[in-house]
């Protein structure tokens, strides 16, 4: 029986802390080392404004570089609201794209490569399905994940964000199989989204939740679910 395992990225295969807040703050500090803006100030403005914060919207007009243009405007606006001058805000916003892709931002879970390798060797296809920026594949290569993946689907290249059924249906159509798993750390994006299209759902790193079909504290425990 052909089986596909769809994998979330951040919080599932890697952990990164407050990634966007840290990157936006770092961009500002690099541009203006004497800024009086605090990390906590920046973080408040990163709690909204991303496409995955409003997944009901259709973002087909914001694919690839256009997605970055949209987000750069959000970063710029956040800086302005925090009292940053326009020139500094513009320059800092333009730096976020390169900073977010730095390998050091991401730490692989200790068992991530082992589990991906075991599943791949058993004939299961590993497909990344992530709400993320369009350049994510570059980071996957830096982290050594690419060789364990049979495909990549990123929201900013498709125009939909999880938990939109359209994104999950697109994933199933692109990688047809008899059985599908959705593995992730978000109940709202991964578990509910996967269940809505008939996938077996696996919640990881979050303890027990009745919404998921399977809950695993460690990725190694997932192997027994297949």
N, C-alpha and C positions, 0 to 999 in steps of 0.2 A: 504494500500500500504506500503510495507516494505521500510523503508528509512534508509540510513546510512549517518552520518555526520562525515567526516574525518576532524580531527583537527591538525593543526600545533601546535607546542609547544612554543618555545621561540619567543617572540614578539606577540604571539596570546593569549595563556592562562596565560603566565607569562612574566615578563620583567626582564632583568638581566644586562643591561648595556653592556660594552665591556667584555663579560664573559671570552673568551679565553685569551685575552690579559692580563686581570687582574689575571687570574689563573697562567699563565706562568710567569708573573712578580712576583707574590706572591711566587711561588716555588723557584725562584731565590733568592729573599730576605730572605726566610727562610734558604736557603742553605748558602748564603753569605750575611749576614746583611750589610756588608760594600761595597757591589757592587756599582760601579759607573754607571752602566747601568740604564737608565731612563725608566719609563713606556712607554713614547712616542716612544722610540727606539724599545722596544719589540712589540708594536702595529703595527709598519710598517711591521714586519715579520709575523704577524698573518692575514694579508690581502690576503694571498695566502697559498698554500700548503695543504689545507684540501680537502678531496674528493669531497665535494659539490662545491668547486671552479672550478672543472673540471668534471662536471657530465656526459659529453659524454664518459668518460672512463668507462671501465668495472672493477669493484672492487670486483669481486667474490673471488679473491685470498686474499682479505683483510677483512675478516669477524671476528667479535669477538675480541679475543686477538691480532690477526694479524693486525687488524685495529689500535690498540693501539701501536703495535710495529712500524708501519708505521708512526704514528703521533709522537711518541717519537723521532724518527730519525729527524723529522722536527723541533721539539722543540730544540733538541740537536744542530742541524745545525744552528738554529737561534741564540742560545747562542754563539756558536763559532764565527759566523759572527760579533757578538757584542763584541768580545774580551774576553769572559769568558774562563777560563782554562778548559781543557777537563774533569778533574775529577768533578769539580763543575757543568759543563754542564750536565754530565751524571747523577749525583745525582739529580739535579734540574728537569731534564726532567722526571725522574721516579716518581716525586712527583705530577705531574700535574693531573694524573688520580684521585687521592684521593681528591685533592683540588677542581676539577671541580664539584664533586658530593656533595659538602657541601651545606646543605639546605639553608644557609644564602645567597647563590648566587642568589637565585630565589625569586621573589615576585609575588604572584598570583594577577592577575587583580581582582579588588574588586567584580566583577560580574561573575567571571569564574565558581565557584562551583555552584552558583545559576542557571546559564544557563545550565550547564551540567546536573544538577539534573532535571530541568524542561523538558529538551528534553528526558532524559532517562525515566522519568515517563510517558511521552506521547507515549512511544514505539519506539522512535528513537534510533538507536545504535550509540554511540559515540566511534569512533576509532581514536587513535592518529596516525598520519602519519608524521614522523619527520625525517629530515636530522640531525642525531645526533650520539653520541657515543653509543656503545653497552650496556652500563650499565644504560641507562636512566631510566629503570623501577624502579631501586632503588630510584631515586630521586622522581619519581611520587608517590611512597609510602610515602616518607617523607613529601611530600606536601599535602597529603590527596586526591590526584587525582584518585588513582587506583579504588576506589569504584564507581566512576562515569563513568569509561571507560569500554567498552565491548571488547576491543582489542587494541593491540599496534603493530605498524609496524615502525621499526627504520632502517634507511638506512644502518648503519654499521653492521646490522645483515642480510641484504638482498643482498648487493653487488651492489645496484643501489642507486642513489641520485635523489631527485626531481630536475628538472622537467622531468626526464626520464619517458617516457610512460610505460616502463616495470614495474616500481615501482607502478605506479597507476593501471595498469592492474592486477598486482599481488594482490594489495589491494582489487580490485573489485572481483577477483576470490575467495579470502580468505573470503570475507564478501559479499556474493551475496545479491542483493536487487533490487527493481524496480526503485529506485531513489537515486541518490548520490549527496551529497554536499561536496565541499572542502572549508574549512574555514582557512584563513591564512593572514599573514601580508605582504607576499612577492609576488609581481606581477609576477616576473620571475619564482619562484619555485612553488608557490601554485596556483596562478590564471591561468597562461598560462599552467602549467602542468595539472591542473584539466580540463580546457576547451578542451585540446587536446584529452581527453578520454571521453568527453561528460558529465562531471560533472557540476552541477550548482555551480558557484564560488562566494564566499563571501569574500570580502576584508575588513579587520578590522584594526582599529587604524591608518589608512593611509589617511583618507579623501577620496575624490572622484577620481576614475580612470575608464575611459571608458572601459578598458579591462575586468573588473569584471562584473558579472551579478548583484551583489548587493554590496553596500558599506555601512559599519556600523562603526560609531565612537565608539560605545559601544557594548559589547557583548550582552547586553540585547535586543538590536534592532534585533539581529539575529532571535529570536524566531518568529517574525512576517513573516519571510521568508519561514517557513515550512508549 
